[in-house]
Structures are given as C-alpha cells and as structure tokens.
Amino acid sequence: MADAIHRRAARWGAVPLAVAVLLVVPLLLGRADAFTTIECQHPVMTGVEISKLHHVSSATACPVALALFRWESGGNREALLYGCHGMLHPYLRLHRFHGWNLSLDPYFVMSRGGASFVVSGTDFPINCT
C-alpha cells in the first residue's frame, strides 16, 4: 500500500500536495483569530482582550475595545454600561457604542453587520462579583 502511494506521488510529483497546502493554509490562518485571545496593548497596560473574531480583524476590533475601556474607566461609567441583578447576573444598560451593538451572550459581544467579537479583561467590561 505504501509503495503504491509512493509510486503515485512520484508520478504526479509534489504539485498536488503544494496546491492542497496553498488552499488549506490560508483557511486555517484566517480562522486563527477566531480561536485566540489577543491582547490589545503591548506592553499590556489595560488588560483589554478580544477573542472569537468573526468577520473582523484585530486591527478593527482592538481600537473600539480600547475606546470602550477608556470611556468606562475614564469617569466611573460602569453604572451607565451595565447593572447587576445580584452576584454574577449582569445586564446591559448601554446597547450601542461607537456604532457597535453590545450584548451579553453570555460573553460581552460587540457586533456590527456580520462582524462580531468578544471583549474581555480583568474586571472589564463587566464585573458583578
């Protein structure tokens, strides 16, 4: 069996393998951001992270996530953004920020059109503990 595979590979050459790699690698790389957590500042100063990117790049998501952090922490605006029904039961008071829809699904999600991403961090954006 292995001998037959080697003969076939020798006959066809490396071209089909190279084509397959060229087709598959971009798909995998394009989905990499969807599964990784990205720190929006280097060196880390705010702890603002984004993840689960869907049809949006980190170059687009990070500035709006950082703007939300600066807005919320700039004037003790947590009460304008969200409230808590007891411990661990947050609800949103603000549903739009800089043209992005905000939701708890159960993560803090920012979405616009078909694009969406999760925003997280240390005690940000929601903390009901």
One Martini backbone bead per residue (centre of mass of N, CA, C, O) as a GRO file, in nm:
protein
  129
    1MET     BB    1   0.060   0.061  -0.024
    2ALA     BB    2   0.299   0.257   0.016
    3ASP     BB    3   0.418   0.204  -0.265
    4ALA     BB    4   0.179   0.319  -0.425
    5ILE     BB    5   0.196   0.604  -0.313
    6HIS     BB    6   0.484   0.664  -0.408
    7ARG     BB    7   0.432   0.623  -0.711
    8ARG     BB    8   0.214   0.840  -0.736
    9ALA     BB    9   0.385   1.076  -0.632
   10ALA     BB   10   0.604   1.049  -0.852
   11ARG     BB   11   0.415   1.092  -1.094
   12TRP     BB   12   0.281   1.372  -0.989
   13GLY     BB   13   0.422   1.493  -0.764
   14ALA     BB   14   0.412   1.800  -0.568
   15VAL     BB   15   0.176   1.970  -0.676
   16PRO     BB   16  -0.082   1.874  -0.522
   17LEU     BB   17   0.032   1.935  -0.243
   18ALA     BB   18   0.083   2.237  -0.286
   19VAL     BB   19  -0.207   2.311  -0.351
   20ALA     BB   20  -0.333   2.215  -0.088
   21VAL     BB   21  -0.172   2.401   0.096
   22LEU     BB   22  -0.259   2.671  -0.041
   23LEU     BB   23  -0.567   2.622   0.036
   24VAL     BB   24  -0.556   2.559   0.356
   25VAL     BB   25  -0.383   2.769   0.512
   26PRO     BB   26  -0.560   3.027   0.484
   27LEU     BB   27  -0.799   2.910   0.637
   28LEU     BB   28  -0.651   2.866   0.907
   29LEU     BB   29  -0.546   3.157   0.945
   30GLY     BB   30  -0.829   3.298   0.935
   31ARG     BB   31  -0.920   3.130   1.209
   32ALA     BB   32  -0.721   3.203   1.439
   33ASP     BB   33  -0.866   3.454   1.571
   34ALA     BB   34  -1.123   3.290   1.668
   35PHE     BB   35  -0.927   3.120   1.898
   36THR     BB   36  -0.789   3.374   2.007
   37THR     BB   37  -0.623   3.580   2.233
   38ILE     BB   38  -0.605   3.941   2.231
   39GLU     BB   39  -0.392   4.183   2.300
   40CYS     BB   40  -0.432   4.540   2.268
   41GLN     BB   41  -0.157   4.576   2.437
   42HIS     BB   42   0.195   4.683   2.391
   43PRO     BB   43   0.223   4.672   2.663
   44VAL     BB   44   0.042   4.571   2.916
   45MET     BB   45  -0.215   4.800   3.064
   46THR     BB   46  -0.541   4.710   3.058
   47GLY     BB   47  -0.642   4.401   2.974
   48VAL     BB   48  -0.746   4.407   2.690
   49GLU     BB   49  -0.955   4.169   2.517
   50ILE     BB   50  -0.984   3.956   2.228
   51SER     BB   51  -1.232   3.735   2.070
   52LYS     BB   52  -1.407   3.565   1.847
   53LEU     BB   53  -1.357   3.638   1.554
   54HIS     BB   54  -1.603   3.775   1.310
   55HIS     BB   55  -1.544   3.945   1.038
   56VAL     BB   56  -1.276   4.058   1.197
   57SER     BB   57  -1.017   4.248   1.293
   58SER     BB   58  -0.789   4.348   1.525
   59ALA     BB   59  -0.754   4.636   1.395
   60THR     BB   60  -1.065   4.697   1.455
   61ALA     BB   61  -1.132   4.590   1.750
   62CYS     BB   62  -0.928   4.723   1.947
   63PRO     BB   63  -1.002   5.027   1.936
   64VAL     BB   64  -1.297   4.987   2.045
   65ALA     BB   65  -1.222   4.841   2.308
   66LEU     BB   66  -1.042   5.070   2.418
   67ALA     BB   67  -1.260   5.289   2.411
   68LEU     BB   68  -1.445   5.153   2.613
   69PHE     BB   69  -1.247   5.149   2.845
   70ARG     BB   70  -1.195   5.455   2.862
   71TRP     BB   71  -1.489   5.533   2.907
   72GLU     BB   72  -1.552   5.362   3.161
   73SER     BB   73  -1.283   5.453   3.337
   74GLY     BB   74  -1.287   5.779   3.304
   75GLY     BB   75  -1.591   5.813   3.490
   76ASN     BB   76  -1.739   5.592   3.628
   77ARG     BB   77  -1.942   5.417   3.393
   78GLU     BB   78  -2.058   5.139   3.475
   79ALA     BB   79  -2.363   5.223   3.528
   80LEU     BB   80  -2.411   5.286   3.216
   81LEU     BB   81  -2.345   4.997   3.102
   82TYR     BB   82  -2.420   4.837   3.383
   83GLY     BB   83  -2.580   4.581   3.578
   84CYS     BB   84  -2.698   4.403   3.883
   85HIS     BB   85  -2.847   4.082   3.966
   86GLY     BB   86  -2.658   4.032   4.161
   87MET     BB   87  -2.449   3.784   4.153
   88LEU     BB   88  -2.357   3.706   3.826
   89HIS     BB   89  -2.604   3.921   3.698
   90PRO     BB   90  -2.590   4.078   3.424
   91TYR     BB   91  -2.678   4.395   3.260
   92LEU     BB   92  -2.765   4.608   3.009
   93ARG     BB   93  -2.783   4.966   2.935
   94LEU     BB   94  -2.590   4.957   2.696
   95HIS     BB   95  -2.627   4.895   2.323
   96ARG     BB   96  -2.426   5.128   2.217
   97PHE     BB   97  -2.090   5.175   2.051
   98HIS     BB   98  -1.956   5.327   1.797
   99GLY     BB   99  -2.168   5.142   1.609
  100TRP     BB  100  -2.194   4.913   1.823
  101ASN     BB  101  -2.320   4.630   1.941
  102LEU     BB  102  -2.440   4.520   2.259
  103SER     BB  103  -2.379   4.203   2.439
  104LEU     BB  104  -2.499   3.913   2.622
  105ASP     BB  105  -2.370   3.568   2.511
  106PRO     BB  106  -2.247   3.563   2.782
  107TYR     BB  107  -2.069   3.743   2.650
  108PHE     BB  108  -1.903   4.025   2.554
  109VAL     BB  109  -2.051   4.172   2.264
  110MET     BB  110  -1.945   4.297   1.949
  111SER     BB  111  -2.153   4.436   1.680
  112ARG     BB  112  -2.156   4.458   1.302
  113GLY     BB  113  -2.337   4.315   1.118
  114GLY     BB  114  -2.126   4.033   1.055
  115ALA     BB  115  -1.963   4.141   1.291
  116SER     BB  116  -1.759   3.994   1.568
  117PHE     BB  117  -1.674   4.019   1.930
  118VAL     BB  118  -1.491   3.961   2.220
  119VAL     BB  119  -1.479   4.114   2.542
  120SER     BB  120  -1.201   4.130   2.774
  121GLY     BB  121  -1.092   4.116   3.128
  122THR     BB  122  -0.999   4.269   3.406
  123ASP     BB  123  -1.292   4.378   3.516
  124PHE     BB  124  -1.364   4.358   3.200
  125PRO     BB  125  -1.658   4.513   3.141
  126ILE     BB  126  -1.764   4.301   3.361
  127ASN     BB  127  -1.862   4.327   3.730
  128CYS     BB  128  -2.048   4.100   3.968
  129THR     BB  129  -1.864   4.044   4.256
   0.00000   0.00000   0.00000
